[in-house]
Amino acid sequence: MSSFYSLRSLWLCAALACCTLTASAQMQPLSEEELSNTRGQGLVALTNTSLGGFDFSKVALDADITLSANLRNMRLGEYSYAPRNGSGADLDIGLLQFGRSDGTEAQRLVHISNPYFEFVYKNAADGASREAVGMRFGFEGISGDIGMKINSLSGSMRVTGQAADGTAVVLDSRTDTLGGKRWDGGCTAPCLSLAQLGGVTAGDAAGPSRDFWISVLKTGVQFPTAAGVPPTDAAQAGIWMNWRDKLQALSTSGLVPPNLPKGR
């Protein structure tokens, strides 16, 4: 596996997601009384948990981010996989658009909350034999319209939609016989395939989608889930994407909405 390039690409995606976060402040002296009446919260939160023989260290950024961006030809996890090599990559995404330009002003932006990294280690009685297994990058919340063309997926994804005749259809990687590894999105009708999916609306009136993450792993891992979020499928080795919570198809015809700069 080309793990270096996979990690580098994942870091670039993370940097893009966080690049819109800006802050400025001018330092001012405080009196003892003012200090005693001041309360605050750190920008970065660190939590440690254990599950299934693994230790997890999560570094979360307590921040709300708005994002409008277009990404093309993302290929993560390029290596040979004998059971199903597919397009030669764990994730092959031809187009990924955060926001759209053919709707309201609010639809131009995607809202992201609390991006995080979580590092995974094998449990060990002593530090010398402790082994790093991998990591994941994700968001605790994401809402908005995301256009996408996914050629091949390694992961767990579920999207509900409506066919042209009004029939309810579902895309669900759990229907794949190989468990979602390098899945081309094919399915037996009536269903929604990856080829028909032109994007998703993440979140609903009750709140944002809460389970988006991408992992890079040497071995399969069951990640812990936050309170109130349904347990996720175990992530397989390599690159793995999880996204199942509150996703509605933007289109079931394969058309991706435009996301052009203002004035174009």
C-alpha positions, 0 to 999 in steps of 0.5 A, a space after each residue: 500500500 502506498 501509505 505515505 501518499 494516502 496519509 499525505 492526501 488525507 492531511 491535505 483534505 484535513 487542511 482544506 477543511 480547516 483552512 477557513 477557520 480564522 481568528 484574531 485577538 488583541 491581548 489585554 491585561 486583566 485584574 485579579 477580580 476579572 480573572 476570577 470571574 472569567 471562564 473559558 474552554 480550550 480550542 483543542 480537546 484530547 480524549 482517550 478511550 479503549 475498545 476491542 483491544 485497541 487504545 484511541 487518542 482523539 484530538 478534536 478542534 472545538 470549532 465551527 467551519 463553513 466551507 465552499 470547495 471543489 475537489 477532483 480526481 481523489 484516489 486514496 489507498 492505491 495498491 493491489 487487492 486480489 479479491 477485487 482490485 476495482 479501479 486500483 484504489 480504496 477510494 476513487 472519487 472523481 468529483 467532490 463539491 462542498 456547496 452548490 451555486 444553483 440554489 439559495 445563498 445558504 446552499 453555497 456553503 457546507 457547515 462542519 463542526 468539531 473536526 478531529 483526528 483519532 489515533 489507534 494503538 494496540 493494547 499492550 502491557 508495556 510501552 515498548 510493545 505498543 504498536 500504532 495501527 493507524 488513524 482516522 479524520 472526521 467531523 462530529 457534524 456536517 450539514 449542507 449539499 455535497 455533490 459527488 461522483 464516487 467511482 469506487 468506495 471502500 467503506 460503509 455508506 447509506 443514502 436514501 433517495 427517490 427515483 424518477 417515478 417516485 419510488 423510494 430507493 436506498 444506496 447501502 454498502 451493506 448489500 455488497 458481498 465483499 463488505 464494501 471493499 472497493 465496491 463499485 456501487 452496483 446493486 439489484 433494482 430497486 435500489 440507488 447505485 453509486 453511478 446514479 448518485 449525484 450528491 447528498 444533502 447531509 443532515 436534516 431538521 433534527 441536526 447535522 450528519 454525525 458519523 463522517 470519517 476516513 481512516 488509514 489502518 494496517 488492520 481492521 478496527 471497530 471505532 468507538 462512537 459518540 453518545 446518541 450516534 448508532 454504532 458504525 461498521 468495523 473499518 477494514 484495513 487500508 483506506 475506509 470511509 464511513 458515512 451513514 447518518 442522515 444522508 438524502 440523495 440530491 439526485 438519482 440521475 447521476 447529475 451533480 449540481 454546479 458549484 461555481 464562484 459568485 458572478 459565474 
